[in-house]
Every structure is written in C-alpha cells, then in structure tokens.
Amino acid sequence: MINTTNLNTYIDLYEDFLHPNPNINSKAIFLLRRNFRVEFMNNLLNNLKENDIVIRRKSILALGEYGEEIFSSIVTLYFNNKNINVKVSCLKTIIKVIVNFNLKKLNKETMKVVESALKDSSPEIILTVISLLRQLGVNGRDLLMKTSRDKDLLRAKASVSALLEIKDQYVETLFEELLKDQSIDSMLKEDILRDKII
C-alpha cells in the first residue's frame, strides 16, 4: 500500500511514464521500478488489458525490463484471458524479456504458454509465438522445425520464414526433406527455393 506522499510521487512518475518523450519515459520507468517495483509491475500488468495500443506497448517495454520474475504473472494473465490483445501482449512481453536478458530457455510454466499459443488459430498469436521461438536459439529452432510441417499453412509458413533466418545444417536438412515431401504445400517450397536462389 502506498501512503499519500508516495502516492503523489507515484502519480507524477506514472504521468512521465506515459509521456511521449522517450527520455522522460525511460527515466520514469527507472525510478518507478526502483522505488515502486511491485506496485508499478502490477500497474503494467493491468495495462496489458487496455484498449489503448500506445499504453500496451509502453507497458510491454517496461515489463520486459523486469526479467524472469515477471513470467509467473504473465502465465496467469495469459491463461485467465480470452482477449486476443491481452494474449498477444503477454507473448510480446516474454519476447522482450528473452531479448533483454539474452535467454535461450524458458521455464516449464512459461513454455506452457508457448505450447498453448502454438495450438491457437488466431493469426496474431501464431505470428507472435513464432517470433518468440525465433529468439530462443536452438530450443526455438527445434519447435520451429516441428511446426514447419503443421497443417495450418500460416503456422507452417511463418515457421519456415523464421528458420530461413537461422540457416544451420539441421535446418538445411529439414528444407531438403520438405522439398521432397509431396504432402507439403507448394507455397512453402517456393519460400525455400526462393531463398536458395537469392
């Protein structure tokens, strides 16, 4: 609970957090995380439910600086919401943490979010979770190789596009197999062949 004096400070800093100037914004995030760590984190998590895309984006960026400690709350929020924007925001927050802290592996609870997202039919969620896997190095690559054969064309196509950026021997071997597989959609084969020509 924030007392009255601190509450006024918090409100002032929070207004700076929402300020369009990135320098003012960054300073406010630093001070809010340092002086009101838990309160600010809870505030940011609630912001992921906001309709205002600017507030959601700012909140995702700020949450990404908390590191892995945010994952437990993100997992709960993801599974307790049916709203696509909230789910996508949760996935984007995980991506920010992965990038900011150079993570190559997620804990089991957070991987449950990834696994659930991979089964989702929403294009926004599919594209975001594929982007997330792209950031996870070898661990992400192995899942992308699996989803490149998915019956959902968008999921498969996005996976192939992500794998085209990785290019190691495992991926090259997979591509050779996909090109020979008659059950694979021609659009996927075109993407692979186009990359080989380039």
C-alpha positions as CSV (number, residue, x, y, z in Angstrom):
1,M,0.0,0.0,0.0
2,I,1.4,3.4,-1.0
3,N,1.0,6.3,1.5
4,T,-0.4,9.7,0.5
5,T,3.0,11.3,0.0
6,N,4.4,8.4,-2.0
7,L,1.2,8.2,-4.0
8,N,1.6,11.7,-5.3
9,T,5.1,10.9,-6.3
10,Y,3.9,7.7,-8.0
11,I,1.2,9.6,-9.9
12,D,3.8,12.2,-11.1
13,L,6.2,9.5,-12.2
14,Y,3.4,7.5,-13.9
15,E,2.4,10.5,-15.9
16,D,6.0,10.8,-17.0
17,F,5.9,7.1,-17.9
18,L,3.0,7.9,-20.3
19,H,4.8,11.0,-21.7
20,P,5.6,10.8,-25.5
21,N,9.3,11.9,-24.9
22,P,11.4,8.7,-24.7
23,N,13.9,10.3,-22.4
24,I,11.3,11.4,-19.8
25,N,9.7,8.0,-20.3
26,S,12.9,6.0,-19.7
27,K,13.8,8.0,-16.5
28,A,10.3,7.4,-15.1
29,I,10.5,3.7,-15.7
30,F,13.8,3.5,-13.9
31,L,12.5,5.4,-10.9
32,L,9.2,3.6,-10.8
33,R,10.9,0.2,-10.9
34,R,13.4,1.3,-8.2
35,N,11.0,2.9,-5.8
36,F,7.7,1.2,-6.5
37,R,8.8,-2.1,-8.0
38,V,5.8,-4.2,-7.2
39,E,3.1,-1.5,-7.5
40,F,4.4,-0.5,-10.9
41,M,4.7,-4.1,-12.1
42,N,1.0,-4.7,-11.1
43,N,0.0,-1.5,-12.8
44,L,1.8,-2.5,-16.0
45,L,0.2,-6.0,-16.0
46,N,-3.2,-4.4,-15.7
47,N,-2.3,-2.1,-18.7
48,L,-2.0,-5.2,-20.9
49,K,-5.8,-5.3,-20.8
50,E,-6.1,-1.7,-22.0
51,N,-7.6,-0.9,-25.4
52,D,-5.1,1.9,-26.0
53,I,-2.3,0.3,-28.0
54,V,0.2,3.0,-27.0
55,I,-0.3,2.2,-23.3
56,R,0.0,-1.5,-24.0
57,R,3.2,-1.0,-26.0
58,K,4.8,1.1,-23.3
59,S,3.8,-1.4,-20.7
60,I,5.3,-4.3,-22.6
61,L,8.6,-2.5,-22.9
62,A,8.7,-1.7,-19.2
63,L,7.7,-5.2,-18.2
64,G,10.5,-6.6,-20.4
65,E,13.0,-4.9,-18.0
66,Y,11.8,-6.9,-15.0
67,G,13.3,-10.1,-16.3
68,E,12.1,-13.6,-15.5
69,E,10.4,-12.6,-12.3
70,I,7.5,-11.3,-14.4
71,F,6.9,-14.7,-16.0
72,S,4.7,-16.2,-13.3
73,S,2.3,-13.2,-13.6
74,I,2.3,-13.3,-17.4
75,V,1.5,-17.1,-17.4
76,T,-1.5,-16.4,-15.1
77,L,-2.7,-13.5,-17.1
78,Y,-2.4,-15.4,-20.4
79,F,-4.4,-18.4,-19.2
80,N,-7.1,-16.3,-17.5
81,N,-7.9,-14.2,-20.5
82,K,-9.7,-14.9,-23.8
83,N,-8.9,-11.5,-25.2
84,I,-6.5,-11.8,-28.2
85,N,-4.8,-8.4,-27.5
86,V,-4.0,-9.5,-23.9
87,K,-2.6,-12.9,-25.0
88,V,-0.5,-11.2,-27.8
89,S,0.7,-8.7,-25.2
90,C,1.7,-11.5,-22.9
91,L,3.7,-13.2,-25.7
92,K,5.4,-9.9,-26.6
93,T,6.4,-9.3,-23.0
94,I,8.0,-12.7,-22.9
95,I,9.9,-11.8,-26.2
96,K,11.1,-8.6,-24.6
97,V,12.5,-10.4,-21.6
98,I,14.2,-13.0,-23.8
99,V,15.9,-10.2,-25.8
100,N,16.7,-8.0,-22.9
101,F,18.2,-10.8,-20.8
102,N,19.6,-13.0,-23.7
103,L,17.6,-16.0,-22.6
104,K,17.9,-19.3,-24.5
105,K,15.5,-21.3,-22.4
106,L,12.1,-20.7,-20.7
107,N,10.9,-22.4,-17.5
108,K,8.2,-25.1,-17.7
109,E,5.4,-22.8,-16.8
110,T,6.2,-20.2,-19.4
111,M,6.7,-23.0,-22.0
112,K,3.1,-24.0,-21.4
113,V,2.1,-20.5,-22.7
114,V,4.2,-21.1,-25.8
115,E,2.7,-24.6,-26.3
116,S,-0.8,-23.2,-25.9
117,A,-0.1,-20.4,-28.3
118,L,1.2,-22.8,-30.9
119,K,-2.2,-24.5,-30.9
120,D,-4.1,-21.3,-31.3
121,S,-5.8,-20.5,-34.6
122,S,-5.5,-16.7,-34.2
123,P,-3.1,-15.2,-36.9
124,E,-1.9,-12.6,-34.4
125,I,-1.0,-15.2,-31.8
126,I,0.6,-17.6,-34.4
127,L,2.9,-14.8,-35.8
128,T,3.8,-13.6,-32.3
129,V,4.7,-17.0,-30.9
130,I,6.7,-17.9,-34.0
131,S,8.6,-14.7,-33.5
132,L,9.2,-15.7,-29.9
133,L,10.6,-19.1,-30.9
134,R,12.9,-17.4,-33.3
135,Q,14.5,-15.6,-30.3
136,L,15.2,-18.8,-28.4
137,G,18.1,-20.2,-30.5
138,V,18.4,-23.9,-30.6
139,N,15.5,-24.6,-28.3
140,G,13.2,-22.4,-30.5
141,R,14.7,-23.9,-33.7
142,D,13.6,-27.4,-32.7
143,L,10.0,-26.4,-32.2
144,L,10.0,-24.3,-35.4
145,M,11.2,-27.4,-37.3
146,K,8.2,-29.3,-36.0
147,T,5.7,-26.5,-36.8
148,S,7.1,-26.1,-40.3
149,R,5.1,-29.3,-41.1
150,D,1.9,-28.0,-39.4
151,K,-1.4,-28.4,-41.3
152,D,-2.1,-24.8,-40.6
153,L,-0.5,-23.0,-43.6
154,L,0.1,-19.7,-41.8
155,R,1.9,-21.5,-38.9
156,A,4.0,-23.6,-41.2
157,K,4.8,-20.6,-43.5
158,A,5.8,-18.4,-40.5
159,S,7.9,-21.2,-39.1
160,V,9.8,-21.7,-42.5
161,S,10.4,-17.9,-42.7
162,A,11.8,-17.9,-39.2
163,L,14.0,-21.0,-40.0
164,L,15.3,-19.2,-43.1
165,E,17.0,-16.7,-40.8
166,I,18.7,-19.4,-38.8
167,K,20.4,-21.5,-41.5
168,D,22.3,-24.3,-39.8
169,Q,22.8,-27.8,-41.0
170,Y,19.7,-29.1,-39.2
171,V,17.6,-26.5,-40.9
172,E,19.2,-27.2,-44.3
173,T,18.5,-31.0,-43.9
174,L,14.9,-30.2,-43.0
175,F,14.4,-28.0,-46.1
176,E,15.7,-30.8,-48.3
177,E,13.2,-33.1,-46.7
178,L,10.3,-30.6,-47.2
179,L,11.2,-30.0,-50.8
180,K,11.0,-33.8,-51.5
181,D,7.8,-34.3,-49.5
182,Q,4.8,-34.3,-51.8
183,S,2.4,-33.6,-48.9
184,I,4.0,-30.2,-48.3
185,D,2.2,-27.1,-49.7
186,S,3.8,-25.6,-52.8
187,M,3.9,-22.2,-51.2
188,L,6.3,-23.4,-48.5
189,K,8.5,-25.0,-51.1
190,E,8.5,-21.7,-53.1
191,D,9.7,-19.8,-50.0
192,I,12.6,-22.3,-49.5
193,L,13.5,-22.3,-53.2
194,R,13.4,-18.5,-53.4
195,D,15.9,-18.3,-50.6
196,K,18.2,-20.8,-52.3
197,I,18.1,-18.7,-55.5
198,I,18.9,-15.5,-53.6
